[in-house]
Amino acid sequence: MLLAAGCGDSTAPPMRMTALYVLESINGQALPTSFSPYPGQTATVLWETVNLDATGNATTVQRRRTETATVQQERTEARITGYEITGESIEIGPPCPNDPLADCVPKRVGQITPSTLTLSGDLGDPHGLVYLYRLAVRVD
């Protein structure tokens, strides 16, 4: 179940944690799994991690192979951005001003439980995919 971002108590301090999550599946398919982000292109996610730190940073590291009819490329990409947890809801992405005219990168939204992290979308590739991560390490 994915939860959309909503209004909350802006005076409450954000929940922070230190935890490492490892991607288990995308849309219910175990890794490695492929999808087509664009016509004529296939992307295969080999592995991915999300590390949340106590200062509010989320570091996503992904190993992906991209193939077209003429090119095959494999790369590891890392992105550091912020995160916010409210109850069991989580948003990962850069801050965006509260301005309807602001052009902001879409945030990944989802649910966080004691053992799993579920996110919708992919930073830079918001195709409605559902990513399921398992908790690997948590530091209290």
Secondary structure, 3 states (H helix, E strand, C coil): CCCCCCCCCCCCCCECCEEEEEEEEECCEECCEEECCCCCCEEEEEEEEEEECCCCEEEEEEEEEEECCCCEEEEEEEEEEEEEEECCEEEECCCCCCCCCCCCCCCEEEEECCCEEEEECCCCCCCCCEEEEEEEEEEC
